[in-house]
Every structure is written in C-alpha cells, then in structure tokens.
Amino acid sequence: MAADRAKPIECSAQPMGLTFHPARRIVAAGLVDGTVELHNFSGWPEKSARSTASTEEDDTIFASLPVHTKDKPKSSPTAAKSTNEKFQQVKTGRSRGPSCRAVLFSNDGARLYSAGNGGGLSALDAETLCASSSLLFEEDGGSNSIRGEVWNVSGASQNGINVLYQLPDESPAGSLLATGDDEGVVRLWDDRISGGVEPASAASAGVAASRGCVLSWQAQLDYVSSIVCNKDGNTLLAGSADGTLGVYDIRKSAVRKAKPAKAPDPRVSDNQDDELLSIAIMKNGKKVVCGTGEGVLNIWSWGVWGDISDRFPGHPNSIDALLKVDEDTVLTGSSDGVVRIVNIMPDKLLGILGDHEGFPVETLQWSSNREYVGSLSHDALIRMWDASLLFDEDDGEDSGEESDGKGVVKGNKSESAVSARAAAESDDEWDDESDDSDSDDSNEDNRGGKKPRHIKTDAEQFFGDL
C-alpha cells in the first residue's frame, strides 16, 4: 500500500532541483528555464485536501527569480547529463538552453544556493526572501541585479554544475559548500569570501581563480551525480557516472591554507562498470550505499574503498535518487517511477511510498519536519508524499528520542519501527523480489544481530488489534 499523496505543488516550469527550508514550510525549486522559484506550503494539509482541482487559492508561489536565465550552457563531451534536460530537448526539439540544475538551503536556512548548466553559482539571502510580505517576481530584463542576491560567480565551473552539498558544521573545514560538475570536478567554496574574481594576474589560473574556491579536485572522469559527507565532516564522498566512488579526505586537505591547484589526490574506488547515480551513508557510518544505472544497490564497507562488499539487485530500472530514513532504511527513486522503501542488511524491499505512474523519479527530499517527502519527475509538479507511513506514531515517546522543539525528532528510528509498519502494508511480491539479492540468504538473519521477523497469523493479528 502506498502512502497518501497530498496535492502536488505546481511550478511555472519543469523543476530540476529541489530543496526544503530547514525550519519553515518553504520549498525552493530550480527550473529548466534557469529560474529559481520559492513556494510556501504552510497551509498543508488544510489547503491540500486530496483534491486534484486547481484554484487560485492553491497557488503557493511567492518568489520567482531569474538567477541563471542568462547563463550560457557549456559545451563539453558529457554536457546535458540530466535526464530532465534530455527529456526537455526531445519534447521541444530545441537546443539546450540555460537551466538551474541544483538548489540548496544552507544548514541554518540563511542562504539559498543555486547552480546552473552554464557553470554559474549563486547565493541568495533566504531570510530576506522568506520574510518578504509581498510577492517577488522579477523578469529577465536588462538589470544585472537580482533581489536578495548576495554573490554570484558566473564561472564557478568550466562545465555545468550538477550537485550542491554543504558540509556539516562539525567539519574541520567548517560548513563549506561543495559542488560537482559535468567533468568530474569537485570543489569546495567558502561563502564568506565568494563572489567576483581574483586580480588579473591570477586570471591565467582560470576557474580556480574565482574568489571563494578554497579546494578543487578532478579525480573522476564523468559527471558527479551525488555528494555526501560523514557525520563529522571529515570525509566527502562523490558518486560519478564513470562508475567510481571518490573519497575526499577533508582533514588532510588543509582546506583553509591549500590552493585549489595543489589539493591532495583523493582515493577512487575500483570501476564498477555501471554509473553511480545516488549515494547514502548507512549503518551508523559503517556502510555506503550507491544506486546504479542497472538497478543494483552497491554497498561499500567504510574505509575499504577498493571494491564493494555487497550488492542488492531487485530494481527493474536505474536508481536515480536515495533518501535516508534511518540507519537501516532508505527510500529509492527509480526511473520506473516508483518510490520504494528498502531495508539494508538484511536486504529487503519493504513496500512502496509512492508512484509517479511511469515517469522517472529524479529527486527525493525531506520537508523540514519530515512530514513529507518531496519528489520530482519530468513534469512541472513537486509531489508531496505523506511520510507517516515510515514512522510509528509513538516512536518519539517510547524510544526516548529528543525533540528539537520544531517537531523534528532527533536520533535514529529503529529498524523495527519502519520495517514493521511498511511490511504490514506491503504486498507479498516484495518477498519474491528480495530473493534476487546476491547476499547469502542463510546469513541475512544473523547480520546485525537481528532476529527474523515473525509473521503473525490471522488470530494473532486479531487479538493484537484488541
């Protein structure tokens, strides 16, 4: 059984990137025409009663800014990697134009970062935009200034930027901004000094001369699809379409002193002969899970970066998005349009959160209080899935977890909480699909010290309900 789907948020054009404000019911989208759009869904679910009818009262947009509409798309052998962009080209028959591929609210919600397929990188004052009492709509006119823009680096990358990620505050380098582009380049940026370029004497250094770029690597040969960092912010991981996992040691990089051209070489995994499209760190930092183009979840053991330690097949198509639920459970977004609930080690497909009805799932993100999961596909909608299916109603009380005062429960949900709830509502077909795993079934029950799940009889279920 799938989760309830609230009424989707409709954008003015097809969204390619998605990010939720960490404390407010606000979502930002980077559109295929280069615009950054903000929506306020504070009326959810009152205004989103499961109706499909559209009215003016349901319009959630409050800001539309032409941040990347003037960017010139870079011509490179691996350009236009996004399937969203490819779909748009086929649909319209037009050559590739400017687009905003990625958006990201900062950890504290003070900044809204965006990146385009022309290599541009921008930072907006999110507090100014979110606190505005009037609608902010700016046309792509002759003015070079954009409301709320703090800085803009038009040549942050020689290629289109695909991924934005901010290091945690605990990182030894601080909460730097990470970018990944079409040619496998990973860069770290310091928001405090970003914007503009170095003096003309440094212009020969090219993109590395952009103010704010404190570190730059190019260890992978194809576009960077996803970036994630461990809890302490010591190690940055990047998945690439060249089939490798890049491991970047932040501590050894001496970020605050190193020049971009002299960054130490990162470690790179063995080539997996398949695109790595999404990534998540699981099992309290002991396992790294990557979604691949062939629908297999590749699993690495932390610190052993040569080859994978396990693999979990079962998805019929590519796994383009991963969203961590807890240390044992992850949501997968596949190009077959299904958002699945998957348990990692023991590997088991638990159920379905939602279905895009055949259209690919490009992105999965949590809302600020984890009430909803937002997803993108090849249309103008941000789909909002009710996440209560993933958690027991009394998790916060019985497990002793603390709340941060904003309705967000800190700490990890237990595997049993998610697994039991999802498994009770899933069909028997999941058991058939999980038999395809390469892991030894006889050892699954003992991994992690977990006992096999007991399937209740009808009588037990009846008295249990009483």
Phi, psi and omega in degrees: 000130181277162178286160174295142178249119176288167179299130184291158174270128183259125178266165181283346175207177183293122178280140178248337179227154187214137174207140178257142174297139185291345182229341183247163176274065181230137179233139177246143180228138172264123189263162184292345178265006179094359181276146170255124186239138179242139180232142176251116179248037181295342178277358179291143355267008183302314182277351187250029177312136196309030179276149177260357180289145182248132177226166180296330180294338181275357181289118186260351186291136176227356176206138176219116188234129182278064188292317186241018183290341180260000179295146175258115181305137181281141176265111180216159183303333183245023181291162179058045180286333182298130177294335174299314180293318179299318179298317181296321179295316180295319184293318185266339183074011182258158177291165185293128178250184180294144178209156175259108186276329187218142173225152182203123168284141178294167183304324181263000178079005183280335182238151171236110181267150177214154181218148184238173180283357174266004180088008180279148179227131185224153175231129178249150175281099185294325181295321178295317181292315184288331183271354182295135180271352180244159179288138181249103177233118180242133178275159179279075183261206184277343182289141179268349182267144180236136182306127176081002182284127180269313175204160180213124177252102186292333180242045181297334177218148176286350181229171177296142179266130182258328192228139170237138179207138177252131178296151178293158181299335182283352183298142177297340178267356186085183185275065179287158178264128179255140176232148175229136187240188186293336185252018176084013181273130176246128180231152174245137185235141175260113184302329186290335184238012183282158178109142180074191179227164177290170178304163185302331181297339181259002186296332181296342180283354175070223185298329182299343181277353180299132180298137177100341178280107185262347181201142181214134176233154167217085182253346182245154194257353180226180189298145176277119185267333186200149178224141176210159182227151177287171188301322183277352179072022181271332187228129178254133179244139180226126175269143184228156178286353175279001176089013181241157173252119179269136182239114186247116182274108183290324183295318182282351185274349181046058191305320188286348182242332186289147172270149183308323184286346184246024179294141179293152181291133176278171173270147180230134181290171171297150178291128184269004180056031178196145180296137171262112191254342182204161187208147176207144177261126186234178173054047178056041177083007183268342183227146175239125183249131178235134173274140186242171181290339181264007177084020179252139172269111176273136184237123174256148169272135184301131179092344178249090193261358182296295182229165182290155177261343182198160175215147185231095176281174177141331177283136183286341181222182183300150179255097188271345183214141173232139177224117183288130176264308174209192186290346182245345190234140181220147172266138178243135175250120187248161180287355173275000175091004184255134173261111185256154175256120188235134174264138181253121174052084008286140184282121182203134172277119188265329183171191181239131175273320182195173184217128177273009176059049174098339179276142184300149172266113185267326187214145173228131179216149174277145167284172189302321183254015178061026174284325184232155167248124178265142180220153179239152175218206183264047175215190185266017187254144165256108182277138183242116183254133178294118185271002181297337176301332186276346186230144172288147183297331184254020180303314185294332183274313189281332185269359177074020180282153181260147176262148180270009178088355180245016181085007180256125180273123179275155180098176185259137173287145178287156180299322184296328181296313181283315186297314184295319181294313183289321182294327181294334184255359182269163180271165181294346182297335180295324180296324179292318182292325183290346178292346182280353183299143178284348181289152179288116183298330183289342181259351185299321186291338185261346181292132180075005177070020182267140179277154177300142179292133179272122178272119184286145173282170179300320181294315180297322180294321180297310181288332176294323178294325179294000000 
